[in-house]
Amino acid sequence: METVAGFAATQIASVSVEAVTGFTATQVASLSVEAVTGFTATQIAALSVEAIGGFTATQIASLSLDVLAGFTATQIATLSVEAVAAFTATQIAAFSVETVAGFTPTQIASLSVATVAGFTATQIASLSVEAFGSLTAVQMASLSAEAFGGLTAVQMASLSASTVAGFAATQIASVSVEAVTGFTATQVASLSVEAVTGFAATQIASVSVEAVTGFVATQVASLSVEAVTGFTATQIAALSVEAIGGLTTTQIAALSVEAVAGLTVTQIASLSVEAIAGLTTTQIAALSVEAVAGLTVTQIAALSVEAVGSLTTTQIAALSVEAVAGLTVTQIAALSVEAIGGLTTTQIAALSVEAIGGLTTTQIAALSVEAVAGLTTTQIAALSVEAVGSLTTTQIASLSVEAIAGLTTTQIAALSVEAIGGLTTTQIAALSVEAIGGLTATQIAALSVEAVGSLTTTQIAALSPEAVAGLTVEQVASMTDDSLAGFRATQTAQFTNEVVAGFTAKQVTSLIAGAFAGFIATQVGLFTADALGGVSVAQAQNISVEALSGLNATNMVGFQKEIWFDKGLDILNAVAPAEVQQLPALDFVSIVSSLNADTVKPADIETLLLTDWEISANGDLIPPVGELQALKAPIEGLPENISFPPSIDLTINLSLGSTAGSLLTQMDQVLVASEFAEYSFSQEKGIVQLTSADANLSYMVAKVEQMAAGSTEAGFSVDSSERRIVTTDTGLQLTLLPTMTDPALLLNVIPGAKIEVNQYSETSIEFNLPSLGERTVFGMFDPLTEKAPAGTEPGVSSEGTVGVDKVGIITYPDGTMQRVYPSVENRDTLVLAHDLLSDAGLYGGYKFLVDGQIEYTYNGLLFRAVPTFGT
């Protein structure tokens, strides 16, 4: 060994390759530094692995680059740690890729920072995973960017977090896309903020989803805008909430649409206001519904108008109530019609007043019925007139009562006719007085009957005269008494003819007195008599003289007697004389008798009298001579199945201001004058009762006739047909015929009967009784109602002989009874039949008596015929 130690460099160089194979490790170690410089590459290659292990650090440092090229991988692996530590950067660079593959982890770890800097990309790539993994952070930092390009995925994965922490930006930038796939989450997390700046888009795109989870906020924030474009949707979704929070405005804007689509709810929520502001329209549109749900109030407010405008229907619907509350006026205005359609009830309710004010007409029209239901009072008030005008019928119907209360006058006026028609009764009731004032005539006409019926007194009073002109008959009919009281004079003047004609007495009564000052002549002329019957004195006093001139023959009689008493002459003077003279006789009598005789004199109405009527100096009305059929009227209140011919109401008074009293009063005066003072007349449902303490007689008024002055005297008499005649002091003669005492009592005795009484008091009774069977009888009632024999049950019976003195007996439930005489069915038919007989010339005239019998002459002889009761 001592001999070997003495070798010089030239001697070493002359040793044969075969001889070199015999060197041992100790021999190699004993060689001087100068001698070692003599080794050639082929000699080095020939040294045994064991011999190579003998090289010392100083010897290694003296080896030339050519010689080092002869080292094999197995030889390198046997070098001591100290020897390897002596390698320089240039020496390292001289190694072949195959040789470098022999470095062990401990050897690699022993290399100086300067030496490690000599590794090339291909050498780095040839290092074993274990060897590469032993590189320290400082060693790693010394690797050239070019060397970093040789890293493989498995090598990258083998590095400790602390080693990766030494990466520089330039090194990161040199890492192959394939090597980047080897990063782990912990490695990524250890990268310095500066190192991360080296990432390119393609590298970022190749980072595994698992590794991406290692990024922290500061790292993400340091990524270049170009690098951020590499993120995929799955990578973005894998980033922690904190990491996502590091994205800046420009980075966000650089994210691909696909990447943005990967953002989750929690990630979105973590983005800074500045970052959110970077989202573009296409990115916003790509956000998942779930992600959009994570947007906060401040984030929403930070979005550009264009970005907000790209939100879809489903995205809008997913926004939290709080987020929606952050939308500004300009943002709201930018939303598409489709997106607006996604707003929910609670979202709408959360919008600020200012934001609501930004809604356009097309946006409003696109809101769902449910969304519209969320509008509040203040929001409604903030909507533009044009926006409100675009609300549809169904949208209007969905507005809450509170929201409806926020509508202003101009907003109400802008609603379409169709939309107005959607208002419900509760909504109408909620409209402010000011809003009601904005309704137009066409809008009013479009309201449902129920809606108009819910208007209050103050709301009615707030309607413009023009709006009132739109009311229909049905709408007015639906109004309550209280709401009708809201109409004022300026409004009533605008009622349509149809509305006025449709008024009832009850509705008229509900109007305030002052409202009547608005009615004009044509309107007054359209009121029915029934409607005018509801007018009070106070109301009538407000009707102008000009308006009263519209009264006509068909309606003026409707005024209450108190009104005629209070201002009757004013009314008569205002009405066209021709209208007064066309009044039915009963109406004329009713009016004249209601006048105030203290202020109205006979001379005041002389020119207004009906044709051939007169008035005496003391105010008595004198009808034309002859039968006064015009004073008769149908009897009201009769039981069903009973009919009577028209009759005169004996309570009427044929005098100015009722000075002479009713006809009943005058008839009683006749009784007194005829010494029948114990009797008195009364009338109920057309039947006249002549009663005393001991008797009761029932009649119907068969005829009313005005006698010529001086032709007859006042009194009570019986004519040749045994009819009762009452003639009053004024020459009015009333013919009375006997009839049933009480139709209701008769029906009680003969249930289900059909009873017809003709003008002659001949009565047809159609009935079906167990005792008599189904039949029809014809008879004349005896006027006298007397007490039935004790024990007589209510019902129908008879006595006497047929054709002689046969009579029917009606026993009433009150214990009284009344006789019925048989009569012909119809005397007019009998007379006609008589005239057709071959010997008609031998017959004298027929006289029909009140007991049903008939007197007649034949060939000069007097006969009396007794009818039977019929079938």
KAZINOR-V544452 format. One record per pair of residues at least 6 apart in sequence whose C-alpha atoms are under 6 Angstrom apart, sorted by the first residue. I is the first residue (numbers start at 1). J is the second residue. D is the distance in Angstrom with one decimal. If there is no record, write none. Layout:
i: [I	I]
j: [J	J]
d: [D	D]
//
This chain:
i: [1	5	5	7	8	9	9	9	9	10	12	13	13	17	21	21	24	25	25	25	25	26	28	29	29	33	37	40	41	41	44	45	45	49	52	53	53	56	57	57	57	61	65	65	69	69	72	73	73	73	74	76	77	77	81	85	85	88	89	89	90	92	93	93	97	97	101	101	104	105	105	105	109	109	113	113	117	117	117	120	121	121	121	121	122	124	125	125	129	133	133	136	137	137	141	141	145	145	145	148	148	148	149	149	149	151	152	153	153	153	153	154	156	157	157	161	161	165	165	165	167	168	169	169	169	169	170	172	173	173	177	180	181	181	181	183	184	185	185	185	186	188	188	189	189	193	196	197	197	197	199	200	201	201	201	201	202	204	205	205	209	212	213	213	215	216	217	217	217	217	218	220	220	221	221	225	228	229	229	229	231	232	233	233	233	233	234	236	236	236	237	237	241	241	244	245	245	248	249	249	249	250	252	252	252	253	253	257	261	261	261	264	265	265	265	268	269	269	273	273	277	277	280	281	281	281	285	285	289	289	292	293	293	293	296	297	297	297	300	301	301	305	308	309	309	312	313	313	313	314	316	316	316	317	317	321	321	325	325	325	328	329	329	329	332	333	333	337	337	340	341	341	341	343	344	345	345	345	345	346	348	348	348	349	349	353	353	357	357	360	361	361	361	365	365	369	369	373	373	373	375	376	377	377	377	380	380	381	381	385	388	389	389	392	393	393	393	396	397	397	401	401	404	405	405	405	408	409	409	409	412	412	413	413	417	417	421	421	424	425	425	429	429	433	433	436	437	437	437	439	440	441	441	441	441	442	444	445	445	449	452	453	453	456	457	457	457	458	460	461	461	465	465	469	469	469	472	473	473	481	484	484	485	485	485	488	489	489	489	490	492	492	493	493	500	501	501	503	504	505	505	505	505	508	509	509	513	513	516	516	517	517	520	521	521	521	522	524	524	525	525	528	529	529	530	532	532	533	533	533	537	548	549	549	551	552	553	553	553	553	557	561	564	564	565	565	565	568	577	581	585	586	592	593	593	593	593	593	594	595	596	597	602	612	613	613	613	614	614	615	615	619	619	620	621	621	625	625	625	626	626	627	627	628	628	631	632	632	632	633	633	634	635	641	642	642	643	644	645	645	650	650	651	651	652	653	653	653	668	670	671	678	679	679	680	680	681	681	682	682	683	687	687	688	688	688	689	689	690	690	696	696	697	697	698	698	698	698	699	699	699	699	700	700	701	701	702	702	703	703	704	704	705	705	706	706	707	714	714	714	715	715	716	716	717	717	718	718	721	723	724	724	725	725	726	726	727	738	738	739	739	740	749	753	753	754	754	755	755	756	756	757	762	762	763	763	764	764	765	765	766	766	767	767	768	776	777	777	778	778	778	778	779	779	779	779	780	780	780	781	781	782	782	785	785	786	786	787	787	788	788	788	794	794	794	795	796	796	797	797	798	798	798	799	799	800	803	807	807	808	808	809	809	810	810	811	821	821	822	822	822	822	823	823	842	842	843	843	844	844	845	846	846	847	847	848	853	853	854	854	855	855	856	856	857]
j: [27	30	31	35	35	34	35	37	38	38	38	38	39	43	46	47	51	50	51	53	54	54	54	54	55	59	63	67	67	70	70	70	71	75	75	78	79	83	82	83	86	86	91	94	94	95	99	99	101	102	102	102	102	103	107	110	111	115	115	118	118	118	118	119	123	126	126	127	131	130	131	134	134	135	139	142	142	143	144	147	146	147	149	150	150	150	150	151	155	158	159	163	163	166	166	167	170	171	174	171	174	175	174	175	176	179	179	178	179	181	182	182	182	182	183	187	190	190	191	192	195	195	194	195	197	198	198	198	198	199	203	207	206	207	208	211	211	211	213	214	214	214	215	214	215	219	223	222	223	224	227	227	226	227	229	230	230	230	230	231	235	239	238	239	243	243	242	243	245	246	246	246	247	246	247	251	255	254	255	256	259	259	258	259	261	262	262	259	262	263	262	263	267	270	267	270	271	275	274	275	278	278	275	278	279	278	279	283	286	287	288	291	290	291	294	294	294	295	299	302	302	303	307	306	307	310	310	311	315	318	319	318	319	320	323	322	323	326	326	326	327	331	331	334	335	339	338	339	342	342	339	342	343	342	343	347	350	350	351	352	355	354	355	358	358	358	359	363	366	367	366	367	368	371	371	370	371	373	374	374	371	374	375	374	375	379	382	382	383	387	386	387	390	390	391	395	398	398	399	400	403	403	402	403	406	403	406	406	407	411	411	414	415	419	418	419	422	422	422	423	427	430	431	430	431	432	435	434	435	438	435	438	438	439	443	446	446	447	451	451	454	454	455	459	462	463	462	463	464	467	467	466	467	469	470	470	470	470	471	475	475	478	479	483	482	483	486	486	486	486	487	491	494	494	495	496	499	499	502	510	510	511	510	511	512	515	515	517	518	518	518	519	518	519	527	526	527	531	531	530	531	533	534	534	534	535	538	539	542	543	542	543	547	547	549	550	550	550	551	550	551	555	555	558	558	558	559	558	559	560	563	574	574	575	575	579	579	580	582	583	587	594	594	595	594	595	596	595	608	610	630	631	656	653	655	656	657	658	657	657	657	657	619	624	622	623	624	621	622	621	622	655	656	655	654	655	706	707	708	705	706	704	705	704	705	648	646	647	648	646	647	646	686	754	755	756	756	757	758	759	663	664	662	663	662	661	662	663	680	715	677	692	691	692	690	691	689	690	688	689	689	699	700	698	699	700	697	698	696	697	784	785	783	784	738	739	741	783	736	737	738	739	736	737	735	736	735	736	734	735	733	734	732	733	731	732	731	727	728	729	726	727	725	726	724	725	724	725	849	737	735	736	734	735	733	734	733	781	783	781	783	781	795	766	767	765	766	764	765	763	764	763	779	780	778	779	777	778	776	777	775	776	774	775	774	871	869	870	822	823	825	869	820	821	822	823	820	821	852	819	820	819	820	817	818	816	817	816	817	815	816	817	811	812	813	811	809	810	808	809	807	808	809	806	807	806	866	820	821	819	820	818	819	817	818	817	851	852	852	867	868	869	852	867	858	859	857	858	856	857	856	855	856	854	855	854	865	866	864	865	863	864	862	863	863]
d: [5.8	5.2	4.8	6.0	4.6	5.9	3.8	5.9	4.1	5.9	5.4	4.8	5.5	5.5	5.6	5.0	4.6	5.9	3.8	5.9	4.0	5.8	5.4	4.8	5.3	5.1	5.5	5.2	4.1	4.3	5.7	5.1	5.7	5.0	5.9	4.9	4.6	4.9	5.6	3.9	5.0	5.6	5.8	5.8	5.9	5.3	4.7	3.9	5.8	3.9	5.7	5.6	5.0	5.3	5.2	5.1	4.7	4.7	3.9	4.0	6.0	5.7	5.3	5.7	5.0	5.9	5.1	4.7	5.1	5.7	3.8	5.1	5.6	5.6	4.9	5.8	5.0	4.6	5.9	4.5	5.7	3.7	5.5	4.0	5.5	5.5	4.7	5.3	5.0	5.1	4.7	5.2	3.8	4.6	5.2	5.6	5.8	4.5	5.5	5.7	5.7	5.5	4.9	4.7	5.6	5.8	4.4	6.0	3.8	5.7	4.0	5.8	5.2	4.7	5.5	4.7	5.7	5.0	4.7	5.9	5.8	4.5	5.8	3.8	5.7	4.1	5.8	5.2	4.5	5.4	5.0	5.8	5.5	5.0	5.8	5.9	4.5	3.7	5.7	4.1	5.8	5.2	6.0	4.5	5.3	5.0	6.0	5.6	4.9	6.0	5.8	4.4	5.8	3.8	5.7	4.0	5.8	5.3	4.6	5.3	5.2	6.0	5.6	4.9	5.9	4.4	5.5	3.8	5.9	4.0	5.9	5.4	6.0	4.7	5.1	5.1	6.0	5.5	4.8	5.8	5.8	4.5	5.3	3.7	5.9	4.0	5.9	5.9	5.5	6.0	4.8	5.2	4.8	5.9	6.0	4.9	4.5	4.6	5.3	3.8	4.4	6.0	5.9	5.5	5.9	4.8	5.1	5.1	5.1	4.7	5.8	4.7	5.6	4.0	4.3	5.6	5.0	5.4	5.1	5.9	5.1	4.7	5.4	5.9	4.2	5.2	5.5	5.5	5.1	5.9	5.9	5.0	4.6	5.8	4.8	5.7	4.1	4.5	5.7	5.2	5.6	4.9	6.0	4.6	4.3	4.7	5.5	3.8	4.4	6.0	6.0	5.5	6.0	4.7	5.2	4.9	6.0	5.0	4.5	6.0	5.0	5.7	4.0	4.7	5.9	5.2	5.5	5.2	5.8	6.0	5.3	4.8	5.7	5.9	4.6	5.4	3.9	5.9	4.2	5.9	5.9	5.4	6.0	4.8	5.2	5.1	5.9	5.2	4.7	5.5	6.0	4.2	5.3	5.6	5.6	5.0	6.0	5.0	4.6	5.9	6.0	4.6	5.4	3.9	4.4	6.0	5.6	5.1	5.5	4.9	6.0	4.6	4.3	4.8	5.6	3.7	4.5	5.7	4.9	5.3	5.2	5.9	6.0	5.2	4.8	5.8	4.8	5.5	4.0	4.3	6.0	5.6	4.9	5.3	5.1	5.9	5.1	4.7	5.5	4.2	5.4	5.9	5.7	5.3	5.7	5.9	5.1	4.8	5.6	5.9	4.5	5.7	3.8	5.7	4.0	5.8	5.4	4.9	5.4	4.7	5.8	4.6	4.2	4.8	5.7	4.0	4.3	6.0	5.0	4.6	5.3	4.6	5.9	5.0	5.2	6.0	5.9	4.5	5.8	5.2	5.9	5.6	5.5	4.6	5.4	4.5	4.1	5.4	3.9	5.7	5.4	5.9	4.7	4.9	5.9	5.0	5.0	5.8	4.5	5.7	3.8	5.7	4.0	5.4	4.9	5.7	5.8	4.0	5.5	5.3	4.9	5.0	4.5	3.7	5.8	4.1	5.5	5.4	6.0	4.4	4.7	5.4	3.9	4.0	5.7	5.0	5.2	4.6	4.9	5.6	5.2	5.9	4.7	4.4	6.0	5.3	5.0	5.9	5.8	4.8	5.7	5.2	5.8	5.4	5.6	4.4	4.7	5.8	6.0	4.9	5.8	5.4	5.3	5.9	5.4	4.7	4.4	4.8	5.2	4.7	5.3	4.8	5.6	5.2	5.7	4.7	5.3	5.9	4.9	4.6	5.7	5.4	4.8	4.2	5.1	5.0	4.7	5.4	5.7	5.2	5.2	5.7	4.0	5.4	5.4	5.8	5.6	4.7	4.3	4.9	5.4	4.2	5.8	4.9	4.8	5.8	5.0	5.0	6.0	5.8	5.1	5.4	5.1	6.0	5.2	5.8	4.2	6.0	5.6	5.3	5.6	5.6	5.3	4.5	5.7	5.6	5.7	4.8	5.7	5.2	6.0	5.9	5.3	5.7	5.0	5.8	5.7	4.7	5.8	5.0	5.9	5.6	4.7	4.4	5.8	5.7	5.2	4.8	5.7	5.1	4.2	5.1	5.6	5.3	5.9	4.8	5.5	5.6	5.7	5.0	5.8	4.7	5.8	5.1	5.9	4.6	5.1	4.7	4.9	5.1	6.0	5.2	5.8	4.8	5.9	5.0	4.6	5.7	4.7	6.0	6.0	5.1	5.8	4.7	5.6	5.2	4.2	5.9	4.6	5.0	6.0	5.9	5.3	5.5	4.6	5.9	5.1	5.6	4.7	5.7	5.2	4.4	5.8	5.4	5.5	5.3	5.8	4.6	5.5	5.4	6.0	4.2	5.8	5.8	4.0	5.7	5.0	5.0	5.9	5.5	5.6	5.4	5.9	5.1	4.2	4.5	5.5	5.0	5.7	6.0	4.3	5.3	5.8	5.7	5.0	5.5	5.5	4.3	6.0	5.7	4.9	5.2	4.7	5.1	5.3	5.3	5.8	4.9	5.8	5.1	5.6	4.2	5.3	5.7	5.6	4.2	5.4	5.7	5.0	5.6	4.8	5.9	4.6	5.4	5.3	4.3	5.7	5.9	5.8	5.6	5.3	4.7	4.4	5.3	5.5	4.9	5.7	4.5	5.8	4.7	5.8	5.8	4.8	5.6	5.0	4.7	5.7	4.9	5.4	5.0	5.6	4.4	5.9	5.4	5.7]
//
